[in-house]
Amino acid sequence: MKELNILKTTLNVGLDAPVRLLHVTDSHICLANDSDAARDPELPGHALSRGNAFGGEEQVESYLTQALEYAKKENIPLLHTGDLYDFLSEANFAYMEQTLSSVDSIYAAGNHDFCHFVGRAIEDYPYKWENLRLVQPHVKQNLYFDSRIVGGLNIVTLDDGYYLFSKGQEEMLRAEAAKGYPILLCMHVPLYTPLLAEKILEKNPCAYLVGVPREMYTKYPNDRRLQQNPDRATLEMMDYILSEPMIKGVIAGHVHLNFEEPLSNGVMQICTHAGYAGYAREITIV
């Protein structure tokens, strides 16, 4: 088995004492059991083909196991920003429960967390809300929005897996900022920046980011344009995030690459490459 690559990053937000986290994202576990096969006979084959696409299920699980062992050894929380599994199945739910309960964990939802079968359905907001009720019982965090204070740092998680924020999430984030703790904002899909979009567009037909400007998303393929067109609530949330002084850092995944860059307001956004590709990142917040 190949060894996990653990990157190390320091983020300065002005804490009295350091807080350490192990960031893992996009593990894409692909499992299906007999119960899943009885519900959908195509699911075992789907699990096999999807697992092979990510480098083989055995290796993918090995990387996540290594991350868990590191977090336990170092006695630091595991921060997972979504897509722990690749599609909805009883086997994947059981794996998620076991994984997140085996270590001190914080979880933010990804788009695959709501996907029944990759490529089979149009994954829009109604589709996600229908499936949220199936996923939520397997995660201790509220997947829509949650927060936890660790060592004077407010770690806020929220769902932006379908490239949208809601007005309700903005209101809840404002309430967290009012508590007076520095905020580490953690979510699946990164916020748009010109440089990150340029990097992703080198190999993709769209940028896969939240808040992409009109002149960019109108050039996307039609399905991706409809999927990633930001609505008014999303743009207002973007403006608020960039104007809120209590937000000191943004942690994300989804784009399957390692990328650190300050947003337009100078706050650092940190993206970690996919767990299935053998990456994790120890972040020390000081």
Secondary structure, 3 states (H helix, E strand, C coil): CCCCEEEEEEECCCCCCCEEEEEECCCCECCCCHHHHHHCCCHHHHHHHHHHHCCCHHHHHHHHHHHHHHHHHHCCCEEECCCCECCCCHHHHHHHHHHHHCCCEEECCCHHHHCCCCCCCCCCHHHHHHHHHHHHHHCCCCCCEEEEEECCEEEEEECCCCCCCCHHHHHHHHHHHCCCCCEEEECCCCECCHHHHHHHHCCCCCCCCECCCHHHHCCCCHHHHHHHCCCHHHHHHHHHHHHCCCEEEEEECCCCCCEEEECCCCCEEEECCCHHHCEEEEEEEC
